[in-house]
Amino acid sequence: MANIETGLKEMMEIEGAIGAAVVDYSSGMALGTLSSTNTLDLEVAAAGNTEVVRAKMRTMDQLGLNDAIEDILITLSGQYHVIKPLTSRKGQGLFLYLALDRNRGNLALARHRLKSIEAGLEV
């Protein structure tokens, strides 16, 4: 089992990763961040993506969808942003956030790696 710091390091080892965070979406605060650039403010990203997760959960509730979010993908012209809510009971209320350089990253592989990092994460 990996702790948050180890999980962040594993996320940053994903090809094309430029930023990673573990975020508490009840508060919008990042529990940990790692970045390979200063152009990505992960505290701002954590707060903003918290709103995305909350809005999607609210919409699912209003639609009566009894389902769980596997991940949320935001595609920009130069980056992919992947938001992965944690599904374990201990991880409830947290999500992984990964920003990838679109030219260097492989989205399918990144999603696969995030799933395995989540499975090994102990929070």
Secondary structure in CASP SS format (residue, H / E / C, confidence):
PFRMAT SS
TARGET T0000
AUTHOR 0000-0000-0000
METHOD secondary structure of the structure
MODEL  1
M C 1.00
A E 1.00
N C 1.00
I H 1.00
E H 1.00
T H 1.00
G H 1.00
L H 1.00
K H 1.00
E H 1.00
M H 1.00
M H 1.00
E C 1.00
I C 1.00
E C 1.00
G C 1.00
A E 1.00
I E 1.00
G E 1.00
A E 1.00
A E 1.00
V E 1.00
V E 1.00
D E 1.00
Y C 1.00
S C 1.00
S C 1.00
G C 1.00
M E 1.00
A E 1.00
L E 1.00
G E 1.00
T E 1.00
L E 1.00
S E 1.00
S C 1.00
T C 1.00
N C 1.00
T C 1.00
L C 1.00
D C 1.00
L H 1.00
E H 1.00
V H 1.00
A H 1.00
A H 1.00
A H 1.00
G H 1.00
N H 1.00
T H 1.00
E H 1.00
V H 1.00
V H 1.00
R H 1.00
A H 1.00
K H 1.00
M H 1.00
R H 1.00
T H 1.00
M H 1.00
D H 1.00
Q H 1.00
L C 1.00
G C 1.00
L C 1.00
N C 1.00
D C 1.00
A C 1.00
I C 1.00
E C 1.00
D C 1.00
I E 1.00
L E 1.00
I E 1.00
T E 1.00
L C 1.00
S C 1.00
G C 1.00
Q E 1.00
Y E 1.00
H E 1.00
V E 1.00
I E 1.00
K E 1.00
P E 1.00
L C 1.00
T C 1.00
S C 1.00
R C 1.00
K C 1.00
G C 1.00
Q C 1.00
G C 1.00
L E 1.00
F E 1.00
L E 1.00
Y E 1.00
L E 1.00
A E 1.00
L E 1.00
D E 1.00
R C 1.00
N C 1.00
R C 1.00
G C 1.00
N C 1.00
L H 1.00
A H 1.00
L H 1.00
A H 1.00
R H 1.00
H H 1.00
R H 1.00
L H 1.00
K H 1.00
S H 1.00
I H 1.00
E H 1.00
A H 1.00
G H 1.00
L E 1.00
E C 1.00
V C 1.00
END
